[in-house]
Amino acid sequence: MNSKNEMIIKKEKLLKEIEVLLSYNPQKSVDINPNYIEYLELNDLESIKANLINKVGTIKQEDIVWLEQFKKYE
């Protein structure tokens, strides 16, 4: 397999991972136009994925803090 095909496969994998990170509701999938693979570099997709992971982690932590106020204490 040549390096161009390998790069496309890596980009497609990253694009699918990004779609999963963007899917907050498991009942609804997020589909990103695969044509973006032509315009985005591998490091762009990796950066997008890393930023989404950070944001998802932050959102979850904020939710935990918010939910703590409703916790019953005995």
Sine and cosine of phi, psi and omega as CSV:
sin_phi,cos_phi,sin_psi,cos_psi,sin_omega,cos_omega
0.00,0.00,0.71,-0.71,-0.04,-1.00
-0.99,0.11,0.22,-0.98,-0.09,-1.00
-0.92,0.40,-0.49,0.87,0.03,-1.00
-0.91,0.41,-0.69,0.72,0.05,-1.00
-0.91,0.42,-0.65,0.76,0.04,-1.00
-0.88,0.47,-0.65,0.76,0.01,-1.00
-0.90,0.43,-0.67,0.74,0.01,-1.00
-0.90,0.44,-0.66,0.75,0.02,-1.00
-0.89,0.45,-0.68,0.73,0.03,-1.00
-0.89,0.46,-0.67,0.74,0.00,-1.00
-0.91,0.42,-0.67,0.74,0.02,-1.00
-0.89,0.46,-0.65,0.76,0.03,-1.00
-0.89,0.45,-0.72,0.69,0.02,-1.00
-0.89,0.46,-0.64,0.77,0.01,-1.00
-0.89,0.46,-0.66,0.75,0.05,-1.00
-0.91,0.42,-0.64,0.76,0.03,-1.00
-0.90,0.43,-0.62,0.78,0.04,-1.00
-0.91,0.41,-0.66,0.75,0.04,-1.00
-0.86,0.51,-0.66,0.75,0.02,-1.00
-0.90,0.44,-0.69,0.72,0.01,-1.00
-0.90,0.43,-0.50,0.87,0.01,-1.00
-0.99,0.14,-0.23,0.97,-0.05,-1.00
-1.00,0.06,1.00,-0.01,0.03,-1.00
-0.96,0.26,-0.56,0.83,0.00,-1.00
-0.98,-0.19,0.91,-0.42,-0.04,-1.00
-0.90,0.44,-0.32,0.95,0.01,-1.00
-0.97,0.23,-0.35,0.94,-0.02,-1.00
-0.86,-0.52,0.79,-0.61,0.03,-1.00
-1.00,-0.07,0.43,-0.90,0.07,-1.00
-0.96,-0.28,0.82,-0.58,0.02,-1.00
-0.92,-0.39,0.84,-0.54,0.05,-1.00
-0.99,-0.17,0.70,-0.71,0.00,-1.00
-0.84,0.54,0.87,-0.49,-0.04,-1.00
-0.91,0.42,-0.22,0.97,0.04,-1.00
-0.91,0.41,-0.32,0.95,0.03,-1.00
-0.90,0.44,-0.37,0.93,0.02,-1.00
-0.84,0.54,-0.55,0.83,-0.01,-1.00
-0.93,0.37,-0.50,0.87,-0.13,-0.99
-0.99,-0.17,-0.40,0.92,-0.04,-1.00
-0.99,-0.14,0.66,-0.75,0.07,-1.00
-0.99,0.13,0.30,-0.95,0.00,-1.00
-0.85,0.53,-0.69,0.73,-0.01,-1.00
-0.92,0.39,-0.47,0.88,0.09,-1.00
-0.90,0.43,-0.73,0.68,0.00,-1.00
-0.90,0.43,-0.64,0.77,0.04,-1.00
-0.90,0.44,-0.63,0.78,0.03,-1.00
-0.91,0.41,-0.68,0.73,0.03,-1.00
-0.87,0.49,-0.72,0.70,0.00,-1.00
-0.87,0.49,-0.72,0.69,-0.01,-1.00
-0.88,0.47,-0.67,0.74,0.02,-1.00
-0.90,0.43,-0.64,0.77,0.03,-1.00
-0.91,0.41,-0.65,0.76,0.04,-1.00
-0.87,0.49,-0.68,0.73,0.03,-1.00
-0.89,0.45,-0.67,0.74,-0.02,-1.00
-0.94,0.35,-0.65,0.76,0.02,-1.00
-0.89,0.45,-0.68,0.73,0.04,-1.00
-0.89,0.45,-0.63,0.78,0.02,-1.00
-0.92,0.39,-0.69,0.72,0.01,-1.00
-0.87,0.49,-0.71,0.71,0.00,-1.00
-0.88,0.47,-0.67,0.74,0.01,-1.00
-0.90,0.44,-0.67,0.74,0.05,-1.00
-0.89,0.46,-0.64,0.77,0.03,-1.00
-0.89,0.46,-0.67,0.75,0.01,-1.00
-0.88,0.48,-0.72,0.70,0.01,-1.00
-0.88,0.48,-0.70,0.72,-0.01,-1.00
-0.90,0.43,-0.67,0.74,-0.02,-1.00
-0.94,0.35,-0.47,0.88,0.00,-1.00
-0.84,0.54,-0.49,0.87,-0.02,-1.00
-0.92,0.39,-0.31,0.95,-0.02,-1.00
-0.99,-0.17,0.01,1.00,-0.03,-1.00
-0.93,0.36,0.69,-0.72,0.03,-1.00
-1.00,0.09,0.74,-0.67,0.05,-1.00
-0.95,-0.31,0.69,-0.72,-0.01,-1.00
-0.99,-0.12,0.00,0.00,0.00,0.00
